[in-house]
Amino acid sequence: MREVSLTKQKILIIALVVVFVLAIVMLGIMFIKKKSGTNKDNIVKNEKMVTKNGGDGQDGADSNIKNGRTENEKRDTSEIKEVITKLADGKVAGLVIKPGTNLLMFFREQKFLTVDPYTGAKSAIGSYPLIDVRKMLWNKKVDKAIVNDAGDYYIYDLINNLSNRFRNTIDTAIWNKEGDRVIYKYYNSTTKKRKIRIADIDGENSQLIVDNLPYRKVDLAVQPLTERVCYWPTPDARIKGVMFCVDLDGKNVKEYGGQFGEDYLWSPDGQKILVSFTKEEAGNQLVLGVVNKNGGENKGLAFATTVKKCVWSKDSVHVYCAMVNGAPLDVMLPNAWEEEVFNSADTFWKINTVTGKKERLVDLEKIPTVLDGADLILDPEENFLFFRARRNDSLWRIKLK
């Protein structure tokens, strides 16, 4: 009888152990399922947040790729209700359209980012410890940039994420027509002369273009569809702004303009020049006009702004401009604007340079704050106008269609 009783106890203990193990297994399975479901819910939630708000990291990039909106394609702007909106806060620089896409690329807080103008989704595509970016000018392929960082000039390579010092004593620099060499103005402390030269991106194979410049500060441009270099004094209402264009060997000099504070912006086809100047010496009344490629057929556009607040349409007929408003009567223009003595309260317009017809882009009541626009650019389809607001360097978008 004792042996039978012991056998029953053993069976009971084994049964209890089996039940306990099964209970642990079932609880484990339930926990795993619950955790998996929670993670799935979080992923869906995060994707919705990225789509709605945009991100600065990989989430934003995944969202863009998933939506299939990084390639050139016909996209509908009718669902976008806001005519004007802010796309990014903080100090932005180097606004450019990323090739092969409709994405706007820019530099902010030591990161290179893109933003989808349709959704506002942002993606980080790289970073580099540039400290104080004052100018960033991309080449034709948008794989390298001339960067003025804290007053020194560098060539930044986006593909290899490298930055190399260019040359010393440079005041300003631009890319040549092909975007593979650098045209720059510098001061020779030995000869006391200011010169314009062209060199490879490593600073080698330097070639003289202009010797003994008469101006201390100059703006540079390449005449579209040519190798010719144009230069003129940085706009100053006390100086007559004559523009000179020359071949790379310094020959075949062509002279343009000569109004006080004159500034120049070539059309994409190289057939016209948008000009701005001051109505009188040391004055503050800005005048906008257009001339042909030879400097003739001068046509006033009855619009008060500087060409630095304008961008040409790809048709070389229309320009998009921000009008300067609110300048004190005792300041010189464009000096006070160039030196950021005051912030303009811009209004935004499309102007036909042939007929002079103007079209307001944003109704006054829809402009949410005082905006002083600079660095205006268009997307390839000209659905949007982008600009940097100088008061806080934030990035803005205006819907055009």
C-alpha positions as CSV (number, residue, x, y, z in Angstrom):
1,M,0.0,0.0,0.0
2,R,2.9,2.4,0.8
3,E,4.5,1.8,-2.7
4,V,1.2,2.6,-4.4
5,S,0.8,5.8,-2.4
6,L,4.4,6.9,-3.4
7,T,3.7,6.2,-7.0
8,K,0.6,8.4,-6.9
9,Q,2.6,11.2,-5.3
10,K,5.2,11.0,-8.1
11,I,2.6,11.2,-10.8
12,L,1.0,14.2,-9.1
13,I,4.3,16.0,-8.8
14,I,5.1,15.3,-12.5
15,A,1.7,16.6,-13.6
16,L,2.1,19.8,-11.6
17,V,5.6,20.4,-13.2
18,V,4.2,19.8,-16.7
19,V,1.3,22.3,-16.0
20,F,3.8,24.8,-14.6
21,V,6.1,24.5,-17.7
22,L,3.1,24.8,-20.1
23,A,1.9,27.9,-18.2
24,I,5.3,29.6,-18.6
25,V,5.4,28.7,-22.3
26,M,2.0,30.1,-22.9
27,L,2.8,33.3,-21.0
28,G,6.0,33.7,-23.0
29,I,4.1,33.3,-26.3
30,M,1.5,35.9,-25.3
31,F,4.3,38.4,-24.3
32,I,6.1,38.0,-27.6
33,K,2.9,38.5,-29.6
34,K,2.0,41.6,-27.6
35,K,5.5,43.0,-28.0
36,S,5.5,42.4,-31.7
37,G,2.1,44.1,-32.0
38,T,3.3,47.1,-30.0
39,N,6.4,47.5,-32.2
40,K,4.3,47.3,-35.3
41,D,2.0,49.9,-34.0
42,N,5.0,52.2,-33.2
43,I,6.4,51.7,-36.7
44,V,3.1,52.7,-38.3
45,K,2.8,55.6,-35.9
46,N,6.3,56.8,-36.7
47,E,5.8,56.5,-40.5
48,K,2.6,58.6,-40.1
49,M,4.6,61.2,-38.1
50,V,7.4,61.3,-40.7
51,T,4.9,61.7,-43.5
52,K,3.0,64.4,-41.6
53,N,5.9,66.4,-40.1
54,G,9.1,65.3,-41.9
55,G,12.2,64.1,-40.2
56,D,15.9,65.1,-40.4
57,G,17.1,61.5,-40.4
58,Q,16.7,58.2,-42.3
59,D,12.9,58.1,-41.5
60,G,12.4,61.0,-43.9
61,A,14.5,59.4,-46.6
62,D,12.5,56.2,-46.3
63,S,9.3,58.2,-46.5
64,N,10.4,59.9,-49.7
65,I,11.5,56.7,-51.4
66,K,8.3,54.9,-50.4
67,N,6.2,57.6,-51.9
68,G,8.2,57.5,-55.1
69,R,8.7,61.2,-55.1
70,T,12.4,61.7,-55.4
71,E,12.5,61.3,-59.2
72,N,11.3,63.9,-61.8
73,E,7.6,63.2,-62.3
74,K,4.4,65.2,-62.9
75,R,2.9,65.9,-59.5
76,D,-0.3,67.7,-58.6
77,T,-0.1,70.9,-56.5
78,S,-3.8,71.2,-56.1
79,E,-3.9,69.5,-52.7
80,I,-1.5,72.0,-51.3
81,K,-3.7,74.7,-49.6
82,E,-1.0,77.0,-48.3
83,V,0.3,79.5,-50.9
84,I,3.2,80.3,-48.7
85,T,4.8,78.2,-46.0
86,K,7.9,77.8,-44.0
87,L,9.9,74.6,-44.7
88,A,12.7,74.8,-42.2
89,D,13.9,76.8,-39.2
90,G,17.4,77.8,-38.4
91,K,20.3,79.1,-40.4
92,V,20.2,77.6,-43.9
93,A,22.7,78.0,-46.8
94,G,23.5,76.6,-50.2
95,L,19.9,76.3,-51.6
96,V,19.9,74.1,-54.7
97,I,17.7,71.6,-56.5
98,K,19.2,68.1,-56.1
99,P,19.8,66.8,-59.7
100,G,17.3,64.3,-61.1
101,T,14.7,65.2,-58.4
102,N,12.4,67.9,-57.3
103,L,13.9,68.0,-53.9
104,L,15.5,71.2,-52.4
105,M,18.9,70.6,-50.9
106,F,20.5,72.9,-48.3
107,F,23.0,73.1,-45.4
108,R,21.9,73.6,-41.8
109,E,23.6,73.0,-38.4
110,Q,26.5,71.0,-40.0
111,K,24.1,68.8,-41.9
112,F,23.2,68.5,-45.6
113,L,19.5,67.9,-46.0
114,T,16.8,67.7,-48.6
115,V,13.2,68.7,-48.3
116,D,10.2,67.6,-50.5
117,P,8.4,70.8,-51.4
118,Y,5.1,68.8,-51.8
119,T,5.1,67.1,-48.4
120,G,7.7,69.0,-46.3
121,A,9.4,65.7,-45.5
122,K,13.1,66.3,-44.7
123,S,16.0,63.8,-45.0
124,A,19.6,64.1,-43.9
125,I,22.0,63.1,-46.6
126,G,25.3,63.9,-45.0
127,S,27.1,66.1,-42.5
128,Y,30.3,68.1,-42.2
129,P,31.6,70.3,-39.4
130,L,31.6,73.7,-41.3
131,I,31.4,76.4,-38.6
132,D,30.2,79.7,-40.0
133,V,29.0,79.3,-43.6
134,R,28.6,82.7,-45.2
135,K,28.4,81.5,-48.8
136,M,27.9,78.2,-50.5
137,L,27.8,77.9,-54.3
138,W,27.3,74.6,-56.0
139,N,28.8,73.6,-59.3
140,K,26.8,72.3,-62.3
141,K,26.7,68.7,-61.2
142,V,25.9,69.7,-57.6
143,D,28.7,67.4,-56.3
144,K,31.1,70.1,-55.2
145,A,30.6,73.5,-53.6
146,I,32.6,76.6,-53.1
147,V,32.2,77.4,-49.4
148,N,33.1,80.6,-47.5
149,D,33.5,79.3,-43.9
150,A,34.3,82.0,-41.4
151,G,35.9,84.1,-44.1
152,D,38.1,81.4,-45.6
153,Y,37.3,79.6,-48.9
154,Y,37.1,75.8,-49.2
155,I,36.1,73.3,-51.9
156,Y,33.6,70.8,-50.4
157,D,33.2,67.4,-52.1
158,L,29.7,66.1,-51.4
159,I,30.4,62.6,-52.7
160,N,33.5,62.0,-50.6
161,N,32.5,64.3,-47.8
162,L,35.8,66.2,-47.8
163,S,36.6,69.8,-47.6
164,N,39.9,71.4,-48.7
165,R,41.2,74.9,-48.3
166,F,41.4,76.6,-51.7
167,R,43.7,79.6,-51.6
168,N,44.6,82.5,-49.3
169,T,43.6,86.2,-49.6
170,I,40.4,85.5,-51.6
171,D,37.5,87.9,-51.5
172,T,35.0,86.1,-53.7
173,A,34.8,83.0,-56.0
174,I,32.5,81.4,-58.5
175,W,32.5,78.3,-60.7
176,N,33.4,78.4,-64.4
177,K,30.9,77.4,-67.1
178,E,31.5,73.6,-66.7
179,G,31.8,73.7,-62.9
180,D,35.2,72.1,-62.8
181,R,37.4,75.2,-62.2
182,V,37.2,78.2,-59.9
183,I,37.2,81.8,-60.9
184,Y,38.3,84.0,-58.0
185,K,39.3,87.6,-57.0
186,Y,42.2,88.1,-54.6
187,Y,44.5,90.7,-53.3
188,N,48.3,90.5,-53.8
189,S,49.9,92.1,-50.7
190,T,53.3,92.3,-52.4
191,T,52.2,94.2,-55.6
192,K,49.2,95.8,-53.9
193,K,47.1,94.8,-56.9
194,R,43.7,93.1,-57.0
195,K,43.4,90.4,-59.7
196,I,40.9,87.9,-61.1
197,R,42.3,84.5,-61.9
198,I,41.0,81.0,-62.7
199,A,42.5,77.7,-61.2
200,D,41.8,74.0,-60.7
201,I,39.8,73.1,-57.6
202,D,43.1,72.3,-55.8
203,G,44.4,75.8,-56.5
204,E,46.9,74.6,-59.1
205,N,47.3,75.8,-62.8
206,S,46.3,79.3,-61.9
207,Q,45.8,81.7,-64.9
208,L,45.5,85.5,-64.9
209,I,42.2,86.9,-66.3
210,V,42.2,90.5,-65.1
211,D,45.1,92.4,-63.7
212,N,45.0,95.5,-61.4
213,L,41.2,95.7,-60.7
214,P,40.0,99.2,-60.0
215,Y,37.5,98.0,-57.4
216,R,38.1,96.8,-53.8
217,K,35.0,94.7,-53.7
218,V,33.5,93.0,-56.8
219,D,30.8,90.6,-57.8
220,L,31.5,87.9,-60.4
221,A,29.4,86.0,-62.9
222,V,29.9,83.8,-66.0
223,Q,28.1,85.1,-69.1
224,P,25.6,82.2,-69.8
225,L,26.5,79.8,-72.6
226,T,30.0,81.3,-72.8
227,E,33.3,81.1,-70.9
228,R,33.4,84.9,-70.5
229,V,33.9,86.3,-67.0
230,C,31.9,89.4,-65.9
231,Y,32.8,91.6,-63.0
232,W,31.5,94.8,-61.4
233,P,31.8,96.7,-58.1
234,T,29.7,95.3,-55.3
235,P,26.5,97.5,-55.5
236,D,27.1,100.9,-53.8
237,A,24.8,103.9,-54.2
238,R,27.9,106.2,-54.2
239,I,29.7,104.3,-57.1
240,K,28.7,104.0,-60.7
241,G,28.5,100.2,-61.3
242,V,30.1,99.5,-64.6
243,M,30.1,95.8,-65.6
244,F,33.0,94.4,-67.7
245,C,32.9,91.0,-69.4
246,V,36.1,89.5,-70.8
247,D,37.4,86.2,-72.3
248,L,39.5,83.9,-70.1
249,D,42.6,85.4,-71.6
250,G,41.5,88.9,-70.6
251,K,40.7,90.0,-74.1
252,N,37.6,91.2,-75.9
253,V,36.4,93.5,-73.1
254,K,32.8,94.5,-73.2
255,E,31.4,97.3,-71.0
256,Y,27.9,97.6,-69.6
257,G,25.8,100.1,-67.6
258,G,27.2,102.7,-65.3
259,Q,24.3,103.8,-63.0
260,F,24.9,104.4,-59.3
261,G,24.7,101.1,-57.3
262,E,24.0,99.1,-60.5
263,D,23.7,95.3,-60.2
264,Y,23.3,92.6,-62.9
265,L,21.6,89.3,-63.4
266,W,22.0,87.4,-66.8
267,S,19.0,85.5,-68.2
268,P,19.5,81.8,-68.7
269,D,19.8,82.1,-72.5
270,G,22.3,84.9,-72.2
271,Q,20.2,87.3,-74.3
272,K,19.1,89.7,-71.6
273,I,20.4,91.3,-68.4
274,L,18.2,92.2,-65.5
275,V,19.6,95.4,-63.9
276,S,18.9,97.3,-60.7
277,F,20.3,100.7,-59.7
278,T,19.7,103.7,-57.5
279,K,17.7,106.6,-59.1
280,E,20.3,109.2,-57.9
281,E,23.7,109.2,-56.3
282,A,23.6,108.1,-52.6
283,G,19.8,107.8,-52.9
284,N,17.3,105.2,-51.7
285,Q,15.0,104.8,-54.6
286,L,15.7,101.5,-56.4
287,V,14.9,101.0,-60.1
288,L,14.6,97.6,-61.9
289,G,15.0,97.3,-65.6
290,V,16.2,95.0,-68.4
291,V,18.6,95.4,-71.3
292,N,19.7,93.1,-74.2
293,K,23.0,91.2,-74.2
294,N,24.7,94.2,-75.8
295,G,23.5,96.6,-73.1
296,G,20.9,98.2,-75.4
297,E,17.1,98.4,-75.5
298,N,16.9,99.6,-71.9
299,K,13.4,99.0,-70.6
300,G,12.2,100.1,-67.1
301,L,10.0,97.7,-65.2
302,A,8.5,100.2,-62.7
303,F,9.5,97.9,-59.8
304,A,11.6,98.8,-56.7
305,T,14.0,96.1,-55.8
306,T,17.6,94.8,-56.3
307,V,18.4,91.9,-58.7
308,K,19.6,90.0,-55.7
309,K,16.0,89.5,-54.7
310,C,15.0,88.1,-58.2
311,V,15.4,84.9,-60.2
312,W,14.9,84.3,-63.9
313,S,12.3,81.8,-65.3
314,K,13.8,79.2,-67.6
315,D,11.9,80.9,-70.5
316,S,14.2,84.0,-70.1
317,V,11.1,86.2,-70.3
318,H,9.7,86.2,-66.8
319,V,11.4,87.0,-63.5
320,Y,10.2,86.3,-60.0
321,C,11.1,89.1,-57.5
322,A,10.6,90.2,-54.0
323,M,9.9,93.9,-53.8
324,V,11.8,96.0,-51.2
325,N,9.5,97.7,-48.7
326,G,9.9,99.7,-45.5
327,A,13.3,101.2,-46.0
328,P,13.9,104.3,-43.9
329,L,14.2,107.5,-45.9
330,D,17.6,108.3,-44.5
331,V,19.4,105.1,-45.7
332,M,21.1,104.5,-49.0
333,L,20.0,101.6,-51.2
334,P,21.1,99.0,-52.0
335,N,23.8,99.6,-49.4
336,A,21.5,99.4,-46.4
337,W,19.9,96.2,-47.6
338,E,23.3,94.6,-48.6
339,E,24.7,95.4,-45.1
340,E,21.5,94.2,-43.4
341,V,20.9,97.6,-41.8
342,F,17.2,97.0,-42.2
343,N,14.9,94.1,-43.0
344,S,12.5,94.6,-46.0
345,A,8.8,93.7,-45.6
346,D,8.7,91.9,-49.0
347,T,5.8,91.4,-51.4
348,F,6.3,88.8,-54.1
349,W,5.7,89.2,-57.9
350,K,6.0,87.6,-61.3
351,I,7.1,90.1,-64.0
352,N,7.0,89.8,-67.8
353,T,10.2,91.6,-68.9
354,V,8.8,92.0,-72.4
355,T,5.4,93.6,-71.6
356,G,6.1,94.8,-68.1
357,K,3.0,93.0,-66.8
358,K,3.1,92.1,-63.1
359,E,1.3,89.4,-61.2
360,R,1.1,89.2,-57.4
361,L,2.2,85.8,-56.1
362,V,0.8,86.1,-52.5
363,D,-2.0,88.2,-51.3
364,L,-0.9,90.6,-48.5
365,E,-3.1,89.1,-45.9
366,K,-1.6,85.6,-46.5
367,I,2.0,86.6,-45.8
368,P,2.2,85.4,-42.2
369,T,5.2,87.5,-41.0
370,V,7.7,90.1,-42.2
371,L,9.8,88.3,-44.8
372,D,13.0,89.7,-46.3
373,G,13.8,87.2,-49.1
374,A,17.2,86.4,-50.6
375,D,18.7,83.5,-52.6
376,L,15.6,82.9,-54.7
377,I,15.4,79.7,-56.7
378,L,12.8,77.8,-58.7
379,D,12.2,74.0,-58.9
380,P,12.6,72.5,-62.4
381,E,8.9,72.5,-63.2
382,E,8.5,76.0,-61.8
383,N,5.8,74.9,-59.4
384,F,7.5,76.6,-56.5
385,L,9.6,79.6,-55.6
386,F,12.0,79.0,-52.7
387,F,13.9,81.7,-50.7
388,R,15.8,82.3,-47.6
389,A,14.3,84.7,-45.1
390,R,17.2,86.9,-43.9
391,R,15.8,87.8,-40.5
392,N,16.4,84.3,-39.1
393,D,17.7,82.5,-42.2
394,S,14.7,80.2,-42.3
395,L,13.6,78.5,-45.5
396,W,10.3,79.3,-47.3
397,R,8.2,78.1,-50.2
398,I,5.7,79.9,-52.4
399,K,3.3,77.8,-54.5
400,L,3.2,79.1,-58.1
401,K,0.7,76.8,-59.8
